[in-house]
Amino acid sequence: MSASDRTPPEPRVPDPDDPVRPSALVLPAVDDPPLNELEPWLDRREIVDAVAVPGTATSLYLTAEGIAVTTTGIGKSDAAATVTALLAAPAIDLESAYVVSAGIAGAATTTAALGSVVVADAIVDWDRKHRWDRQGETPDIAEGKSERDRPIDLLNYRPRDYVWRLDESLVERAIAAGRDVVLREDPATREYQGRYPDAPESGPTVETGTTVCGDEFWHGPRYAREVEWLCEQYGVGPYATTQMEDAATATALERFGLLDRYLSVRAIANYDRSSPGETVEESFDGSEASLALAIDNAERVGSAIVEDLVATDPLGIGAEGTNPTS
């Protein structure tokens, strides 16, 4: 019987006196088609246990190797609630777990091919900024002509820069593990990618760079220039991918002192602007083929990274894992 033929067990209520101690926690965002990032994680491995954790979006599924998988939900509030619920649950012990966000993302056309996987070395919170309406104040100044006319700025009250730089050694190890993976290619995705003159002519690759997290569904080159500007102010430009959960996940882990073991692994499902002759609405989600390819490759690379971390424990956090059914 293949893994896809198995039905995950019904979730149980975990026992605080015998907490679940996973060796890794994997966090896709969504489990609803067509954005089902969770499905390949469950289909391609043996799920031996499932636990219900108050405050999480879905059950926490456990593999025979002690890897835990659950969804965060879409957006920063959902992700913060889910990750905090897991960190605070008496019956869940994440002290020895590596944490990996694994899912899809948007990207600039110059980042990489559709279906490529980007391991983030920095995370920027796009929502922490000022946005100014200059209309009426400076009607004679053309857009972009002067700094005074810039529509966004850093927060005046900024107790910290809203950027998280992830552990360099962990990122390097993840990239090395990811580049050993054979990524799936797709002719329909390559054909769609060819509509973009600035996109690579190659197939999917494994890259690294800054990921930008925000609750705003933005699309188009004007907003992409603003995103680029914000990343440059933090010294982490150019941005590679855009998504909606990882700043919240990083914040929750940081509050609990566990940010050092966190990675963001995102596959490019769409470009953040339209191709020539295409409207922003038509291009917003990419294509069905590029979405399916990104979900597939995110799991392929994410799995290789998680397996390497669990096997080698590069940070020495004691990620031995447990059999959750024992």
C-alpha positions as MATLAB code, in Angstrom:
seq = 'MSASDRTPPEPRVPDPDDPVRPSALVLPAVDDPPLNELEPWLDRREIVDAVAVPGTATSLYLTAEGIAVTTTGIGKSDAAATVTALLAAPAIDLESAYVVSAGIAGAATTTAALGSVVVADAIVDWDRKHRWDRQGETPDIAEGKSERDRPIDLLNYRPRDYVWRLDESLVERAIAAGRDVVLREDPATREYQGRYPDAPESGPTVETGTTVCGDEFWHGPRYAREVEWLCEQYGVGPYATTQMEDAATATALERFGLLDRYLSVRAIANYDRSSPGETVEESFDGSEASLALAIDNAERVGSAIVEDLVATDPLGIGAEGTNPTS';
ca = [
       0.000    0.000    0.000;
       1.425    3.390   -0.992;
       1.586    6.345    1.373;
      -1.148    8.079   -0.630;
      -3.516    5.164    0.073;
      -3.221    5.549    3.829;
      -5.754    7.480    5.857;
      -4.165    9.627    8.599;
      -5.234    8.606   12.092;
      -7.927   10.514   13.905;
      -6.450   13.292   16.069;
      -6.105   12.589   19.759;
      -5.708   14.934   22.708;
      -2.013   14.867   23.701;
      -0.958   14.204   27.291;
       1.048   17.000   29.003;
       2.720   14.317   31.132;
       3.970   12.612   27.958;
       4.468   15.495   25.520;
       5.044   15.111   21.814;
       8.702   15.935   21.078;
       9.183   16.188   17.310;
      12.623   16.434   15.752;
      11.298   18.896   13.185;
       8.174   20.981   12.637;
       7.095   21.652    9.044;
       4.690   24.527    8.405;
       2.915   24.735    5.055;
       0.212   27.395    5.030;
      -2.814   25.833    3.342;
      -4.644   22.508    3.045;
      -7.446   23.536    0.681;
      -7.306   22.871   -3.090;
      -5.947   24.251   -5.307;
      -3.449   25.635   -2.770;
      -3.019   22.367   -0.883;
       0.566   22.696    0.343;
      -0.071   20.106    3.062;
      -1.130   17.241    0.788;
       2.292   16.088   -0.504;
       3.708   16.105    3.023;
       1.037   13.639    4.117;
       0.909   11.583    0.923;
       4.642   10.878    0.683;
       5.342    9.597    4.198;
       3.870    7.365    6.843;
       1.696    9.309    9.293;
       1.598    7.389   12.558;
      -0.145    9.854   14.851;
      -2.205   13.047   14.861;
      -2.859   15.347   17.775;
      -5.338   18.167   18.285;
      -3.734   21.349   19.614;
      -6.053   24.197   20.656;
      -5.408   27.311   18.571;
      -3.964   25.563   15.505;
      -5.477   25.629   12.038;
      -5.306   21.860   11.458;
      -4.248   18.749   13.367;
      -0.555   18.195   14.054;
       0.469   15.105   12.063;
       3.462   13.010   13.153;
       5.590   10.778   10.937;
       7.354    7.591   11.977;
      10.613    9.597   11.948;
       9.273   12.092   14.479;
       8.612   14.924   12.039;
       5.529   17.046   12.785;
       3.487   18.770   10.074;
       0.608   21.229   10.357;
      -0.709   24.244    8.484;
      -0.466   27.807    9.737;
      -3.382   29.220    7.758;
      -2.974   32.136    5.344;
      -1.617   35.455    6.573;
       0.315   36.759    9.520;
      -2.448   36.644   12.135;
      -3.225   32.997   11.351;
       0.445   32.053   11.338;
       1.179   33.867   14.607;
      -1.792   32.209   16.302;
      -0.852   28.723   15.099;
       2.846   28.900   15.923;
       2.235   30.505   19.314;
      -0.358   27.846   20.131;
       2.180   25.123   19.355;
       4.955   26.814   21.333;
       2.725   27.370   24.362;
       0.961   23.983   24.385;
       1.976   21.963   27.495;
       1.715   18.706   25.533;
       4.000   19.879   22.668;
       7.744   20.250   23.257;
       9.592   22.034   20.438;
      12.876   22.603   22.253;
      14.610   19.973   20.097;
      12.817   20.704   16.837;
      14.010   22.440   13.706;
      11.221   24.579   12.223;
      10.710   24.919    8.473;
       8.078   26.945    6.634;
       7.558   25.124    3.337;
       5.185   26.338    0.661;
       4.707   28.565   -2.336;
       5.595   32.186   -3.022;
       5.561   34.910   -5.624;
       8.763   36.345   -7.058;
      10.187   38.989   -9.310;
      10.786   37.775  -12.858;
      14.546   38.108  -12.407;
      14.687   35.865   -9.326;
      14.529   32.405  -10.879;
      12.406   30.112  -13.017;
       8.885   29.180  -11.970;
       9.016   26.098   -9.765;
      12.396   27.147   -8.343;
      12.876   26.897   -4.588;
      14.329   29.745   -2.534;
      15.814   29.229    0.928;
      15.493   32.600    2.640;
      18.459   34.169    4.392;
      16.357   37.138    5.571;
      12.689   37.905    6.155;
      11.237   41.411    5.809;
       7.870   42.518    7.187;
       6.292   44.496    4.346;
       3.421   45.830    6.459;
       5.595   47.781    8.938;
       6.022   51.038    7.045;
       4.424   54.406    6.413;
       2.336   54.933    3.285;
       1.792   58.583    2.404;
      -0.898   60.086    0.183;
       0.967   63.018   -1.393;
      -1.896   63.992   -3.685;
      -2.827   67.622   -3.094;
       0.401   68.365   -1.218;
       2.797   68.257   -4.165;
       0.745   68.103   -7.355;
       3.581   69.511   -9.422;
       6.025   66.722   -8.539;
       5.996   63.754  -10.912;
       5.962   60.277   -9.392;
       9.392   59.169   -8.339;
      11.027   62.523   -9.123;
      12.107   63.263   -5.576;
      12.431   61.642   -2.166;
       9.659   63.930   -0.932;
       7.311   62.268   -3.398;
       8.081   58.692   -2.350;
       4.818   56.970   -1.338;
       6.344   54.842    1.448;
       8.897   55.328    4.187;
      10.335   53.570    7.200;
       8.324   53.951   10.375;
       9.166   57.073   12.367;
       8.759   55.078   15.573;
      10.816   51.989   14.938;
      12.141   50.213   18.028;
      13.719   47.683   15.695;
      14.181   47.103   11.992;
      11.496   44.694   10.827;
      13.879   42.219    9.267;
      14.974   38.831   10.567;
      18.358   37.496    9.402;
      18.282   33.729    9.680;
      21.132   31.585   10.996;
      23.814   31.697    8.303;
      25.203   28.219    8.924;
      21.726   26.672    8.887;
      20.828   28.454    5.648;
      24.044   27.272    3.985;
      23.400   23.696    5.053;
      19.829   23.867    3.781;
      20.944   25.180    0.393;
      23.492   22.370    0.071;
      20.855   19.747    0.883;
      18.340   21.350   -1.450;
      20.704   21.458   -4.394;
      21.072   17.677   -4.258;
      17.363   17.354   -5.085;
      16.170   16.622   -8.604;
      13.493   19.256   -9.160;
      10.486   18.439  -11.289;
      10.113   20.382  -14.525;
       6.907   21.006  -16.433;
       6.509   21.926  -20.124;
       3.302   23.910  -19.556;
       4.983   25.961  -16.839;
       8.007   26.598  -19.051;
       5.692   27.779  -21.827;
       3.918   30.164  -19.446;
       7.265   31.408  -18.109;
       8.286   32.207  -21.686;
       5.690   34.976  -21.815;
       7.955   37.030  -19.518;
      10.913   38.557  -21.419;
      12.920   39.090  -18.207;
      12.365   35.571  -16.841;
      15.140   32.959  -17.035;
      15.124   30.540  -19.944;
      16.182   27.704  -17.653;
      14.153   25.285  -15.572;
      13.768   25.314  -11.760;
      16.788   25.761   -9.500;
      17.486   26.143   -5.772;
      18.421   29.699   -4.760;
      18.724   31.906   -1.691;
      17.691   35.471   -0.889;
      15.325   37.718    1.007;
      11.671   36.799    1.391;
       9.128   39.584    1.982;
       6.067   38.888    4.113;
       2.873   40.919    4.061;
      -0.882   40.636    4.437;
      -1.458   42.870    1.429;
      -2.225   41.156   -1.879;
      -0.173   43.419   -4.126;
       0.731   42.848   -7.772;
       2.578   44.882  -10.368;
       5.921   46.614  -11.001;
       5.084   49.865   -9.174;
       4.551   48.036   -5.895;
       7.500   45.761   -6.613;
       9.717   48.873   -6.733;
       8.404   49.871   -3.309;
       9.144   46.406   -1.932;
      12.632   46.650   -3.393;
      13.165   50.052   -1.750;
      12.116   48.771    1.681;
      14.484   45.799    1.452;
      17.328   48.104    0.443;
      16.741   50.262    3.542;
      17.289   47.167    5.691;
      20.347   46.132    3.719;
      18.834   42.891    2.426;
      17.875   43.793   -1.150;
      17.084   42.630   -3.708;
      14.118   40.575   -2.574;
      13.714   37.059   -3.955;
      10.227   35.902   -2.926;
       7.016   37.241   -1.416;
       4.610   35.415    0.896;
       2.227   36.027    3.811;
       3.280   34.047    6.900;
       7.003   33.945    7.642;
       7.448   37.239    9.514;
       4.757   36.103   11.952;
       6.355   32.685   12.362;
       9.747   34.311   12.956;
       8.239   36.685   15.534;
       6.638   33.871   17.513;
       9.807   31.776   17.472;
      11.899   34.797   18.475;
       9.626   35.514   21.447;
      10.162   31.929   22.640;
      13.929   32.009   22.007;
      13.848   29.521   19.121;
      14.507   31.682   16.058;
      17.962   30.162   15.548;
      16.530   26.873   14.225;
      14.091   28.418   11.709;
      14.168   28.170    7.906;
      11.860   29.454    5.165;
      11.711   27.261    2.052;
       9.476   28.697   -0.684;
       8.880   27.591   -4.274;
       7.965   30.178   -6.918;
       4.393   29.687   -8.122;
       3.911   33.016   -9.932;
       5.637   36.245  -10.858;
       4.613   39.447   -9.095;
       3.601   41.289  -12.267;
       1.810   40.589  -15.529;
       3.452   39.492  -18.738;
       3.070   41.601  -21.910;
      -0.567   41.606  -23.047;
      -1.802   40.125  -19.752;
      -3.821   41.946  -17.077;
      -2.789   41.932  -13.425;
      -5.906   39.915  -12.615;
      -5.033   37.283  -15.205;
      -1.452   36.951  -14.002;
      -2.006   37.148  -10.261;
      -2.073   33.391   -9.546;
       0.302   32.304  -12.288;
      -1.071   29.188  -13.956;
      -2.507   25.898  -12.696;
       0.640   24.172  -13.897;
       3.040   26.594  -12.168;
       1.076   26.333   -8.925;
       1.152   22.526   -8.944;
       4.853   22.533   -9.826;
       5.712   24.904   -6.980;
       3.778   22.848   -4.407;
       5.584   19.707   -5.590;
       9.086   21.196   -5.573;
       8.572   22.931   -2.231;
       7.909   19.529   -0.662;
      10.802   17.833   -2.486;
      13.361   20.383   -1.337;
      11.749   20.883    2.073;
      11.860   17.143    2.734;
      15.532   16.886    1.804;
      16.376   19.797    4.091;
      14.353   18.468    7.022;
      15.799   14.972    6.663;
      19.337   16.381    6.627;
      18.704   18.530    9.714;
      17.192   15.650   11.661;
      19.982   13.260   10.670;
      22.887   15.615   11.414;
      21.520   18.059   14.025;
      23.952   20.821   12.945;
      23.003   23.158   15.823;
      23.284   20.448   18.473;
      19.796   21.033   19.826;
      19.254   17.352   20.544;
      16.752   16.681   17.811;
      16.329   12.989   18.535;
      12.585   12.936   17.974;
      10.136   10.453   19.448;
       7.752    7.910   18.113;
       4.495    9.668   18.962;
       2.653    6.355   19.297;
       5.003    4.951   21.923;
];
